[in-house]
Amino acid sequence: MSDEPWLNEAEQRAWRSYLHMQRMLSARLASRLQHDFDLSAADYEILVNLSESADGRMCPSDLAAATQWEKSRLSHHITRMERRGMVTREPSRTGRYPDVQLTEAGRAAIRRAAPEHAADVRALFVDVLGPQRLARFAEDCRTVTDALDREAPRPPKV
């Protein structure tokens, strides 16, 4: 690891290429979800997590951990999804805060959107990379996330 804080030209090019790709891909996928299914990327993320839970229900802390969202962002977004009938808040089975429960409307929304979203991910990402580069990319992502998991959080600045 270099002691130099600045990225060299190759490092800068790689970093900016990654950021550009990630933003374009995320924006394209989000745009298609919005246009075709009237779902935001955030809606979809919540629906996926709830639909993959055992009974379509999660405690807010588990949902916040799964999405990496702050509690306030999650709470505000759940309120918006509640107004649209996709989720409800139900008395908690284990904690202090109400659990988030997927409704039939929410389940129907994820059933409609998921196959086309998966096809879009395949067309715009998986097939573009191909099996070998995709496997390498997954390995590289795991290397970075493992390093992030090992890194101690920085103390707040005073």
C-alpha beads as a LAMMPS data file, in Angstrom:
LAMMPS data file: protein, C-alpha beads

158 atoms
157 bonds

1 atom types
1 bond types

-500.0 500.0 xlo xhi
-500.0 500.0 ylo yhi
-500.0 500.0 zlo zhi

Masses

1 110.0

Atoms # bond

1 1 1 0.000 0.000 0.000
2 1 1 1.332 3.421 -0.944
3 1 1 1.904 6.180 1.593
4 1 1 0.943 8.682 -1.107
5 1 1 -2.657 9.878 -0.528
6 1 1 -3.316 10.713 -4.179
7 1 1 -4.312 8.139 -6.757
8 1 1 -1.979 7.695 -9.674
9 1 1 -3.354 7.920 -13.221
10 1 1 -4.184 4.202 -13.545
11 1 1 -5.805 4.094 -10.091
12 1 1 -7.814 7.240 -10.823
13 1 1 -8.952 5.844 -14.179
14 1 1 -10.062 2.548 -12.577
15 1 1 -11.869 4.285 -9.704
16 1 1 -13.681 6.756 -11.946
17 1 1 -14.577 4.021 -14.440
18 1 1 -16.124 2.012 -11.622
19 1 1 -18.092 5.037 -10.341
20 1 1 -19.292 5.914 -13.839
21 1 1 -20.385 2.332 -14.561
22 1 1 -22.120 1.980 -11.191
23 1 1 -24.035 5.250 -11.597
24 1 1 -25.079 4.510 -15.186
25 1 1 -26.150 0.957 -14.408
26 1 1 -28.053 1.959 -11.272
27 1 1 -29.770 4.843 -13.069
28 1 1 -30.757 2.670 -16.042
29 1 1 -32.155 -0.107 -13.841
30 1 1 -33.984 2.407 -11.615
31 1 1 -35.443 4.167 -14.641
32 1 1 -36.830 0.900 -16.009
33 1 1 -38.353 -0.064 -12.646
34 1 1 -40.003 3.356 -12.400
35 1 1 -41.239 3.422 -15.993
36 1 1 -42.427 -0.170 -16.267
37 1 1 -43.653 -0.879 -12.722
38 1 1 -44.002 2.483 -10.936
39 1 1 -41.422 1.336 -8.379
40 1 1 -38.387 3.278 -7.231
41 1 1 -35.109 1.434 -6.765
42 1 1 -35.630 1.932 -3.009
43 1 1 -39.123 0.374 -3.213
44 1 1 -37.663 -2.584 -5.060
45 1 1 -34.889 -3.046 -2.506
46 1 1 -37.386 -3.130 0.367
47 1 1 -39.719 -5.479 -1.512
48 1 1 -36.871 -7.867 -2.368
49 1 1 -35.700 -8.074 1.237
50 1 1 -39.194 -8.621 2.584
51 1 1 -40.122 -11.152 -0.104
52 1 1 -36.980 -13.160 0.632
53 1 1 -37.670 -13.287 4.381
54 1 1 -39.395 -16.386 5.745
55 1 1 -42.842 -14.852 6.152
56 1 1 -42.564 -11.529 4.307
57 1 1 -41.832 -9.826 7.594
58 1 1 -38.738 -8.215 9.087
59 1 1 -37.892 -6.182 12.135
60 1 1 -36.720 -2.669 11.199
61 1 1 -33.179 -3.201 12.484
62 1 1 -32.727 -6.278 10.252
63 1 1 -34.194 -4.408 7.282
64 1 1 -31.899 -1.429 7.957
65 1 1 -28.893 -3.760 8.139
66 1 1 -29.888 -5.525 4.902
67 1 1 -30.298 -2.237 3.021
68 1 1 -27.469 -0.351 4.784
69 1 1 -29.901 2.534 5.360
70 1 1 -30.107 4.902 8.303
71 1 1 -33.100 4.328 10.592
72 1 1 -34.745 7.618 9.646
73 1 1 -34.465 6.967 5.904
74 1 1 -35.957 3.511 6.368
75 1 1 -38.796 4.826 8.519
76 1 1 -39.708 7.571 6.035
77 1 1 -39.587 5.195 3.102
78 1 1 -41.680 2.560 4.867
79 1 1 -44.270 5.278 5.581
80 1 1 -44.444 6.120 1.861
81 1 1 -44.749 2.434 0.928
82 1 1 -47.452 2.002 3.586
83 1 1 -49.489 4.803 1.993
84 1 1 -49.284 2.935 -1.309
85 1 1 -50.440 -0.308 0.322
86 1 1 -47.233 -2.286 -0.286
87 1 1 -46.273 -2.819 3.363
88 1 1 -47.806 -2.524 6.814
89 1 1 -46.347 -2.103 10.264
90 1 1 -47.359 -4.921 12.596
91 1 1 -46.751 -5.393 16.326
92 1 1 -43.283 -6.800 16.853
93 1 1 -42.834 -10.409 17.809
94 1 1 -39.462 -9.796 19.427
95 1 1 -38.583 -6.130 19.694
96 1 1 -39.793 -2.729 20.634
97 1 1 -40.481 -1.360 17.154
98 1 1 -43.218 -2.646 14.826
99 1 1 -42.174 -5.203 12.229
100 1 1 -42.496 -4.380 8.532
101 1 1 -44.863 -6.784 6.770
102 1 1 -45.205 -7.276 3.023
103 1 1 -48.829 -6.948 1.859
104 1 1 -50.490 -8.798 -0.990
105 1 1 -50.116 -5.641 -3.107
106 1 1 -46.408 -5.536 -2.280
107 1 1 -46.029 -9.216 -3.073
108 1 1 -47.827 -8.707 -6.401
109 1 1 -45.560 -5.744 -7.226
110 1 1 -42.365 -7.744 -6.653
111 1 1 -43.746 -10.725 -8.593
112 1 1 -44.449 -8.458 -11.573
113 1 1 -41.162 -6.547 -11.467
114 1 1 -38.607 -9.199 -10.486
115 1 1 -38.514 -11.252 -13.713
116 1 1 -38.059 -8.201 -15.942
117 1 1 -35.565 -6.624 -13.537
118 1 1 -33.535 -9.849 -13.533
119 1 1 -33.644 -9.870 -17.347
120 1 1 -32.406 -6.262 -17.384
121 1 1 -29.557 -7.102 -14.976
122 1 1 -28.649 -10.041 -17.188
123 1 1 -28.696 -7.983 -20.397
124 1 1 -26.936 -4.896 -19.038
125 1 1 -24.389 -6.549 -16.729
126 1 1 -24.120 -10.348 -16.623
127 1 1 -24.080 -11.008 -20.370
128 1 1 -21.829 -7.997 -21.045
129 1 1 -19.139 -9.401 -18.753
130 1 1 -19.555 -13.073 -19.581
131 1 1 -18.937 -15.962 -17.173
132 1 1 -15.178 -15.609 -16.625
133 1 1 -15.086 -11.845 -16.122
134 1 1 -18.250 -12.041 -14.010
135 1 1 -16.616 -14.608 -11.703
136 1 1 -13.518 -12.391 -11.425
137 1 1 -15.650 -9.325 -10.756
138 1 1 -17.540 -11.178 -7.987
139 1 1 -14.223 -12.265 -6.460
140 1 1 -12.869 -8.709 -6.610
141 1 1 -16.049 -7.359 -4.981
142 1 1 -15.747 -9.925 -2.177
143 1 1 -12.128 -8.877 -1.619
144 1 1 -13.179 -5.233 -1.190
145 1 1 -16.201 -6.022 1.013
146 1 1 -14.097 -8.342 3.195
147 1 1 -11.605 -5.502 3.692
148 1 1 -14.443 -3.135 4.547
149 1 1 -15.811 -5.641 7.072
150 1 1 -12.384 -5.828 8.770
151 1 1 -11.884 -2.059 8.904
152 1 1 -12.723 -0.445 12.218
153 1 1 -15.068 2.528 11.971
154 1 1 -13.405 5.901 12.275
155 1 1 -14.177 7.821 15.465
156 1 1 -16.274 10.976 14.955
157 1 1 -14.352 14.191 14.386
158 1 1 -14.467 16.565 17.288

Bonds

1 1 1 2
2 1 2 3
3 1 3 4
4 1 4 5
5 1 5 6
6 1 6 7
7 1 7 8
8 1 8 9
9 1 9 10
10 1 10 11
11 1 11 12
12 1 12 13
13 1 13 14
14 1 14 15
15 1 15 16
16 1 16 17
17 1 17 18
18 1 18 19
19 1 19 20
20 1 20 21
21 1 21 22
22 1 22 23
23 1 23 24
24 1 24 25
25 1 25 26
26 1 26 27
27 1 27 28
28 1 28 29
29 1 29 30
30 1 30 31
31 1 31 32
32 1 32 33
33 1 33 34
34 1 34 35
35 1 35 36
36 1 36 37
37 1 37 38
38 1 38 39
39 1 39 40
40 1 40 41
41 1 41 42
42 1 42 43
43 1 43 44
44 1 44 45
45 1 45 46
46 1 46 47
47 1 47 48
48 1 48 49
49 1 49 50
50 1 50 51
51 1 51 52
52 1 52 53
53 1 53 54
54 1 54 55
55 1 55 56
56 1 56 57
57 1 57 58
58 1 58 59
59 1 59 60
60 1 60 61
61 1 61 62
62 1 62 63
63 1 63 64
64 1 64 65
65 1 65 66
66 1 66 67
67 1 67 68
68 1 68 69
69 1 69 70
70 1 70 71
71 1 71 72
72 1 72 73
73 1 73 74
74 1 74 75
75 1 75 76
76 1 76 77
77 1 77 78
78 1 78 79
79 1 79 80
80 1 80 81
81 1 81 82
82 1 82 83
83 1 83 84
84 1 84 85
85 1 85 86
86 1 86 87
87 1 87 88
88 1 88 89
89 1 89 90
90 1 90 91
91 1 91 92
92 1 92 93
93 1 93 94
94 1 94 95
95 1 95 96
96 1 96 97
97 1 97 98
98 1 98 99
99 1 99 100
100 1 100 101
101 1 101 102
102 1 102 103
103 1 103 104
104 1 104 105
105 1 105 106
106 1 106 107
107 1 107 108
108 1 108 109
109 1 109 110
110 1 110 111
111 1 111 112
112 1 112 113
113 1 113 114
114 1 114 115
115 1 115 116
116 1 116 117
117 1 117 118
118 1 118 119
119 1 119 120
120 1 120 121
121 1 121 122
122 1 122 123
123 1 123 124
124 1 124 125
125 1 125 126
126 1 126 127
127 1 127 128
128 1 128 129
129 1 129 130
130 1 130 131
131 1 131 132
132 1 132 133
133 1 133 134
134 1 134 135
135 1 135 136
136 1 136 137
137 1 137 138
138 1 138 139
139 1 139 140
140 1 140 141
141 1 141 142
142 1 142 143
143 1 143 144
144 1 144 145
145 1 145 146
146 1 146 147
147 1 147 148
148 1 148 149
149 1 149 150
150 1 150 151
151 1 151 152
152 1 152 153
153 1 153 154
154 1 154 155
155 1 155 156
156 1 156 157
157 1 157 158
